[in-house]
Amino acid sequence: MSQQGVAPATGRLGILSVGLGAVSSTFITGLLMTRKGLTKPVGSITQYAKIRVGKGDDAQYKHVSDIVPLASLDDVVLGAWDILPANAFESALHAEVLRDRDIYPVKEELEKIVPMKGVYDPNYVKALDGTWTKDPSLTRWELMEAVRKDIRDFKAEHGCDRIVVVWSASTEIYLPREASVHDSLEAFEAAMKADDRDHISPSMCYAYAAISEGAPFVMGAPNTCLDIPAMWEYSEKAGIPIAGKDFKTGQTMMKTVLAAAFRTRMLGVSGWYSTNILGNRDGLVLDVPENFKTKEVSKLGVIDTILSGEEYPDLYDDIFHKVRINYYPPRNDDKEGWDNIDIFGWMGYPMQIKVDFLCKDSILAAPLVLDLALLADLALRANKSGIQTWLSFYLKSPMHDDEHVPVHDLFQQYTILKNALREMGGYEADEEID
């Protein structure tokens, strides 16, 4: 089959991470180790999964890279911004996610990845003290232009044909959508030029800059950033794909599986209590109530669309859903996500399910960074623009416009992802979404 209107993945692809902390240093180290044949990219759909194309006697199971043209890992160039000066080697050691034996074989390459100075506003990440930052006196528009220059300079220095920008930094404080600023591109740009720091976050500076430089932007945190009409308008106007938000790693991944199972079996749910303990930089940031609010909104939205009270009032009309995150330094990156789920079955008899997921947050997030970067680049070469809902599989709070409801069911999301890949590969989309 011919790949439909998708340009080949020729040349070098620059993947620029906003943030060089636990997630991005784990991703970068793993990619470099994989290229040397010293580890395996476990958890990556783009590197492992096989997808059926064709039906009946014509059915074949192919790797994603045999269906659509993906950039080769050998052609990827890595870079980052951060508000702290540590290089990727220092950051990987400090994060304590990986063992030394999995870091030192690529020490020289990691040391060469020195972060560009980050856009920093202490009001948005109150628990962190940025020491490697762009001039704080610059306006939001000037900061955005400085990020644009970083992208251009990186692209030229490393001979990149294309760039993808992925936000892997901390969660910003909760920023409500303000219609007078966020609902039109004209108003948004005016607010940036007027240095409206209350409504224009640092992450918005990166997103606008990336789109301006023709680079797809992926939001890996729950920040209010891409999910505003101004960004939708700009990405469509510029012809650039955007995707977000919030990497779907541990507890939320389990919710999208379990909630779908309850609905499939027509089992009722009366309550769902979720708590997390973690001790990395993300945990420190989320210990601040304003930053936790952003994450809470992202996590709470998951089960509401899967377990619809309007559709099945007897089963899901009054679910008590509570989410907690607690900073606990001894655990570092070893997050524990604990869920207590109160369900009911035949004749309303109650039952309970307990889930205790002892996960490594950055280990789960790293393959998502890889897949999202490669697939966002694919979307660019396929001339896709605006919100890439087909990437919802990877995200806690899938982006959508005001006219649509997001899909949260993991298996429906996977079907949407596979169908998008089939179509870009010149095959028929042959699985229906109910």
Beta strands, then each sheet from edge to edge (+ up, - down):
strand 1: 12-18
strand 2: 50-53
strand 3: 60-63
strand 4: 76-82
strand 5: 116-117
strand 6: 160-167
strand 7: 217-219
strand 8: 241-244
strand 9: 268-278
strand 10: 320-327
strand 11: 334-344
strand 12: 350-360
strand 13: 386-387
sheet 1: 5+ 4+ 1+ 6+ 7+ 8+ 13+
sheet 2: 2+ 3-
sheet 3: 10+ 9+ 11- 12+
end
